[in-house]
């Protein structure tokens, strides 16, 4: 078992008859920024609160840098924490708020405390406002100060509980850049809870995708997006998420009315329900028929970011999502042609990805 980072060893948390976290086994590596991502109620906040010591596991252990902290009080765990709502002292300046927790550390001289505060002010880009009072700051700047106060202690672990939830959209981008800079420069182990996939994909070294109290997949953002281990992962990540097309396994391969030709199938498959997944931006589309295409009717079409069209299509009896920048002027009820390239199709059986295709 790893002696560094955070080890979650068979952790379960029950509230009465409800299981919020179900037998988790995972290690967040030393110096890694990990995001807990998932829909509301999936258990991500409960897991973070157990790491912080605000909740006690019903079963299992939590180990930080080789020390079992499962029943250790929060203040003894040497963990920093940033909440959704920053708790600030309005009568103190930015500098004084950041310096406050350092005053408890008798090993630091006044000069060392001042130097550490200056370093943090630089990292969070607040040196120019060090003398401002908290009431003079917008919500994004207040949250930056809260982050600075947590990291100034130089704890081994910092936990972030959806810190951008109550921040304006423009300030969110600045905060995310701040988090990345802090992670890069201080190399603290960070666990970041969010339901926002854009934040997770931008911030994380690895993402733990959660559903119903379990971790469905723990991987780099790129792997999680390109190779989801479940249909849930393919659907949850992406805007919009992955398309899933029912297919039938025949002697010719995997067949569907949406596919112009059978797709090669693995040598061995179970008896479960089969579907192929493909991301909306991976479909090929054109006004006129082309090799490998099938006819589709436009049900809805909206213009997204950077002129990308987000199109809902009816293909045979299935609804399919298309993302494209190559069909300007497309309107509802238009007929187009689409193809599902074999190289982008991923096979799922009973909701789980089939790793190899023949």
Secondary structure, 3 states (H helix, E strand, C coil): CCCCCEEEEEEEEEECCEEEEEEEEEEECCCCEEEEECCCCCCHHHHHHHHHCCCCCCEEEEEECCEECCCCCHHHCCEEEECCCCCCCCCCEHHHHHHHHHHHCCCCCHHHHHHHHHHHHHHCCCHHHCCCEHHHCCHHHHHHHHHHHHHHCCCCEEEEECCCCCCCHHHHHHHHHHHHHHHHHHCCEEEEEECCHHHHHHHCCEEEEEECCEEEEEECHHHHHHCCCEHHHHHHCCCCCCEEEECEEECCEEECCCCCCCECCCCCCCCCCEEEEECHHHCEEECCCCCCCEEEEEEEEEECHHHCEEEEEEECCEEEEEEECCCCCCCCCCEEEEECCHHHCEEEECCEECCCCC
